[in-house]
């Protein structure tokens, strides 16, 4: 820590009493106001000695950046919107969404930015999101859990605010970068694993068709089985909920009773599937092998613990933030698809 001159200590105490200013920091550090400004704005062409002096002066005085004043100059709010196109209950029920939100909040906090959660499940909520984007209240948007046919992505793109999609980008909209786990590859991996474990009558509980996970994971299942998939071996869940998983599994048991293995498109759906199997007197894995997708916290808490596909959620969050910050800085980052892996537990 740099030596502190007694006069500097006195100046620091006076600044603390009345509220420190940039001029106080400059006086105590022995540098110009412009040097202080360059340090605060992250400039690299400042000597290490000046940087250390400014940082020490800020520590002594308790000076913090006035973000409101800075935003008037930079036209940046310092905030990012986490836009969830789902009912609010899903955020608290689905461990995937809560993990992404928690990870993104921490990563942006390390960058000195805030995260604003915005729901977009109703027309009124969508309009509120667009109002914030048009008004410059956020520097960028993380668009999470997007549904096909929803015009929100294109509407956000039209505001000029940087947008990164979590999952696949809209196929019928403007090009925009995305970050996703390899849903299709992970589904292929699980389907082949269940076959290798001896499955002969393999079924699937697929996710909603208008979501990336619902479409890509069903495609991966079909990649492996091809023509061997009868229509009655596929049940589509209406949402990623325990109740929807239970209903879809009951449908399979009614129409495809000979099934001996099921690939379920999410861990949350798999909880419902397990409940339906137990209610029908089918043991897991004795009568039916069961595999999920996500490797969320719930996967190891089921009975039996769930064999599943791990999507690297902390890395997905890190890549989302990196891509968005590059867009905000005016660069043109590429989209990223992250590999998934098999996690073996007792259900298969």
C-alpha positions in Angstrom: 0.0 0.0 0.0 1.4 3.5 -0.9 2.7 5.7 1.9 0.1 8.2 3.1 1.3 11.8 3.8 -0.3 13.4 7.0 -1.7 16.2 4.8 -3.3 13.6 2.6 -4.9 12.0 5.7 -6.4 15.3 6.7 -7.7 16.0 3.2 -9.2 12.6 3.1 -11.0 13.1 6.4 -12.4 16.5 5.2 -13.6 14.9 1.9 -15.3 12.1 3.8 -17.2 14.6 6.0 -18.6 16.7 3.1 -18.8 13.9 0.5 -15.7 13.1 -1.6 -15.4 14.4 -5.2 -13.2 13.5 -8.1 -11.2 16.6 -7.4 -10.4 15.3 -3.9 -9.2 12.0 -5.3 -7.0 13.9 -7.7 -5.5 16.2 -5.0 -4.7 13.3 -2.6 -3.3 11.1 -5.4 -1.2 14.0 -6.7 -2.5 13.5 -10.3 -4.7 15.5 -12.6 -8.5 15.2 -12.7 -8.2 13.8 -16.2 -6.0 10.9 -14.9 -8.6 10.1 -12.3 -11.2 10.1 -15.0 -9.2 7.7 -17.2 -8.7 5.3 -14.3 -12.4 5.3 -13.5 -13.3 4.6 -17.1 -10.8 1.7 -17.4 -8.3 3.3 -19.6 -5.1 1.3 -20.0 -2.7 4.2 -20.8 -2.2 5.1 -17.1 1.1 4.4 -15.3 1.0 1.8 -12.6 2.2 4.4 -10.0 -0.7 6.7 -10.9 -3.2 3.9 -10.9 -2.1 2.8 -7.4 -2.2 6.4 -6.2 -5.7 6.9 -7.5 -7.0 3.6 -6.0 -5.4 4.5 -2.6 -7.0 7.9 -2.7 -10.4 6.4 -3.5 -10.0 4.0 -0.6 -9.0 6.8 1.8 -11.9 9.1 0.9 -14.5 6.4 0.3 -15.1 7.8 -3.2 -17.5 5.8 -5.4 -18.5 6.4 -9.0 -21.8 8.3 -9.5 -23.4 5.8 -11.9 -26.2 8.3 -12.8 -23.7 10.9 -13.8 -21.6 8.5 -15.7 -24.7 7.2 -17.6 -25.4 10.7 -18.9 -21.9 10.8 -20.4 -21.6 7.2 -21.7 -25.3 6.6 -22.5 -24.9 3.3 -20.6 -27.1 2.2 -17.8 -24.8 -0.4 -16.3 -27.7 -2.8 -16.3 -28.6 -6.0 -18.3 -32.1 -7.5 -18.6 -32.6 -11.2 -18.1 -35.9 -11.7 -20.0 -37.9 -14.8 -19.3 -40.7 -15.6 -21.7 -42.4 -17.9 -19.1 -44.9 -17.6 -16.3 -43.1 -16.4 -13.1 -43.7 -19.7 -11.3 -41.3 -21.4 -13.7 -38.3 -19.4 -12.5 -38.7 -20.8 -9.0 -39.7 -24.3 -10.0 -37.2 -25.0 -12.8 -33.6 -25.4 -11.4 -32.1 -24.7 -14.8 -33.6 -21.2 -15.0 -32.7 -20.4 -11.4 -29.1 -21.6 -11.9 -28.7 -19.4 -15.0 -30.1 -16.4 -13.2 -27.9 -16.9 -10.2 -24.7 -17.4 -12.4 -25.4 -14.5 -14.7 -26.1 -12.2 -11.7 -22.7 -13.1 -10.1 -20.8 -12.8 -13.3 -22.2 -9.3 -14.1 -21.6 -8.2 -10.6 -17.9 -9.0 -11.1 -18.1 -6.6 -14.1 -19.7 -3.9 -12.0 -23.0 -4.3 -13.7 -26.5 -5.2 -12.4 -29.0 -7.7 -13.7 -32.7 -6.9 -14.0 -35.1 -9.8 -14.2 -38.0 -9.0 -16.6 -40.9 -11.4 -17.2 -42.3 -11.5 -20.7 -45.1 -14.1 -20.5 -48.0 -11.8 -21.3 -48.5 -9.0 -23.9 -48.4 -6.4 -21.2 -45.1 -7.7 -19.9 -43.6 -7.9 -23.4 -44.5 -4.3 -24.0 -42.9 -3.3 -20.7 -39.7 -5.1 -21.8 -39.7 -3.2 -25.1 -40.3 0.1 -23.3 -37.2 -0.4 -21.1 -35.1 -1.4 -24.1 -36.2 1.6 -26.2 -35.7 4.0 -23.3 -32.1 3.0 -22.8 -32.7 1.6 -19.3 -30.6 -1.5 -20.1 -27.4 -1.9 -22.1 -28.3 -5.4 -23.4 -30.7 -8.3 -23.1 -30.3 -12.0 -22.3 -33.3 -13.6 -23.9 -34.0 -16.8 -22.0 -36.5 -19.6 -22.7 -37.7 -18.2 -26.0 -40.6 -19.9 -27.8 -40.9 -20.3 -31.6 -43.3 -17.9 -33.1 -42.8 -15.3 -30.4 -42.0 -12.0 -32.1 -40.2 -10.6 -29.0 -36.7 -11.4 -30.3 -37.3 -9.5 -33.5 -38.9 -6.6 -31.7 -36.0 -6.4 -29.3 -33.5 -6.5 -32.2 -35.4 -3.6 -33.8 -34.8 -1.4 -30.8 -31.0 -1.6 -31.4 -30.3 -3.0 -28.0 -27.7 -5.9 -28.1 -29.5 -9.2 -27.6 -28.1 -12.7 -27.0 -30.4 -15.7 -27.1 -30.1 -18.6 -24.7 -30.8 -21.6 -26.9 -31.2 -21.6 -30.7 -31.7 -18.3 -32.5 -35.1 -17.6 -34.2 -35.1 -19.4 -37.6 -37.5 -16.9 -39.2 -36.2 -13.7 -37.6 -33.1 -11.4 -37.8 -29.7 -13.0 -37.2 -28.6 -12.7 -33.6 -25.9 -14.6 -31.6 -26.9 -17.4 -29.3 -25.4 -19.7 -26.7 -26.7 -23.2 -26.3 -25.9 -26.6 -24.9 -25.8 -29.4 -27.5 -29.3 -30.6 -27.0 -29.4 -32.9 -30.0 -26.1 -34.5 -29.3 -27.0 -35.0 -25.7 -30.2 -36.7 -26.7 -28.4 -39.0 -29.0 -26.0 -39.9 -26.3 -28.7 -40.8 -23.8 -30.8 -42.7 -26.4 -27.8 -44.9 -27.4 -26.9 -45.4 -23.7 -30.4 -46.8 -23.0 -30.2 -49.1 -26.0 -26.7 -50.3 -24.8 -28.3 -51.0 -21.4 -30.7 -53.5 -23.0 -33.7 -51.4 -23.9 -35.9 -53.0 -26.5 -39.0 -50.8 -26.4 -37.7 -47.3 -25.9 -40.1 -44.3 -25.5 -39.6 -40.6 -24.9 -41.3 -37.8 -23.1 -40.5 -34.8 -25.3 -40.5 -31.2 -24.2 -42.8 -28.5 -25.7 -42.4 -28.4 -29.5 -42.0 -24.6 -29.6 -38.8 -24.7 -27.5 -35.3 -25.4 -28.5 -35.0 -28.3 -26.0 -38.3 -29.8 -27.0 -37.4 -29.9 -30.7 -33.7 -30.7 -30.6 -33.9 -33.4 -28.0 -36.7 -35.2 -29.8 -34.6 -34.9 -33.0 -31.6 -36.5 -31.3 -33.8 -39.4 -30.1 -35.0 -39.9 -33.6 -31.5 -39.7 -35.0 -30.6 -42.9 -33.1 -33.8 -44.9 -33.6 -34.8 -43.8 -37.0 -37.8 -45.8 -38.4 -38.0 -47.8 -35.2 -39.9 -45.1 -33.4 -43.7 -45.7 -33.5 -45.9 -42.6 -32.9 -47.2 -44.1 -29.7 -43.7 -44.2 -28.2 -43.6 -40.3 -28.1 -45.5 -38.3 -25.6 -45.2 -34.5 -25.7 -45.2 -32.6 -22.4 -47.1 -29.3 -22.5 -44.5 -27.5 -20.3 -41.4 -28.3 -18.3 -43.1 -29.1 -15.1 -43.5 -32.1 -12.8 -47.2 -32.3 -13.6 -46.7 -32.3 -17.3 -44.1 -35.1 -17.0 -46.5 -37.1 -14.9 -49.3 -36.7 -17.5 -47.0 -37.5 -20.5 -45.7 -40.6 -18.7 -49.3 -41.8 -18.0 -50.1 -41.3 -21.7 -47.1 -43.5 -22.6 -48.2 -46.2 -20.2 -51.7 -46.2 -21.6 -50.7 -46.3 -25.3 -47.3 -48.1 -25.2 -47.5 -50.4 -22.2 -44.6 -52.6 -23.3 -42.1 -49.8 -22.9 -38.9 -50.8 -20.9 -37.0 -47.5 -21.1 -37.8 -43.8 -21.4 -35.7 -40.8 -22.3 -37.3 -37.8 -20.7 -36.4 -34.3 -22.1 -35.7 -32.7 -18.7 -35.0 -33.7 -15.1 -38.1 -31.8 -13.9 -40.3 -33.8 -16.3 -38.5 -37.0 -15.2 -39.6 -36.4 -11.6 -43.2 -36.5 -12.8 -42.4 -39.5 -15.0 -41.0 -41.3 -11.9 -44.2 -40.6 -10.0 -46.4 -42.0 -12.8 -44.3 -45.2 -13.0 -44.4 -45.7 -9.3 -48.1 -45.2 -9.3 -48.5 -47.8 -12.0 -46.4 -50.3 -10.1 -43.4 -50.1 -12.5 -40.0 -50.2 -10.7 -37.1 -48.0 -11.9 -34.7 -49.4 -13.1 -36.0 -52.9 -12.6 -38.9 -52.7 -15.0 -38.2 -49.4 -16.8 -34.9 -47.6 -17.4 -35.2 -43.9 -17.1 -32.9 -41.1 -18.3 -33.3 -37.3 -18.0 -31.7 -34.2 -19.3 -30.0 -31.2 -17.6 -28.2 -32.6 -14.5 -29.9 -30.0 -12.4 -29.8 -30.2 -8.6 -33.0 -32.3 -8.6 -31.4 -35.2 -10.5 -29.4 -36.5 -7.6 -32.3 -36.0 -5.1 -34.8 -38.3 -6.9 -35.4 -41.9 -5.8 -33.6 -43.6 -7.4 -31.1 -40.9 -8.4 -31.4 -39.9 -12.0 -29.1 -40.9 -14.9 -29.1 -37.7 -17.0 -27.4 -35.6 -19.5 -25.3 -32.7 -18.1 -25.5 -29.4 -19.8 -22.8 -27.1 -18.4 -25.0 -24.4 -17.0 -22.2 -22.3 -15.3 -20.3 -22.3 -18.6 -23.5 -21.4 -20.6 -24.0 -18.4 -18.3 -20.3 -17.3 -18.7 -20.6 -17.6 -22.5 -23.8 -15.6 -22.5 -22.3 -12.8 -20.5 -19.1 -12.8 -22.6 -21.0 -12.6 -25.9 -23.3 -9.9 -24.6 -20.5 -7.7 -23.3 -18.7 -8.1 -26.7 -21.9 -6.9 -28.4 -22.2 -4.0 -26.0 -18.6 -3.0 -26.8 -19.4 -3.0 -30.6 -17.8 -6.3 -31.5 -19.4 -9.1 -33.5 -19.0 -12.4 -31.5 -20.0 -15.7 -32.9 -22.6 -18.1 -31.5 -21.5 -20.9 -29.2 -22.7 -24.5 -28.8 -21.3 -26.2 -25.7 -20.9 -30.0 -25.4 -23.0 -32.1 -23.1 -22.1 -35.3 -21.2 -23.7 -38.4 -19.7 -24.0 -38.7 -15.9 -24.7 -42.2 -14.8 -26.8 -42.8 -11.6 -29.2 -45.5 -10.5 -32.2 -44.9 -12.7 -30.6 -46.5 -15.8 
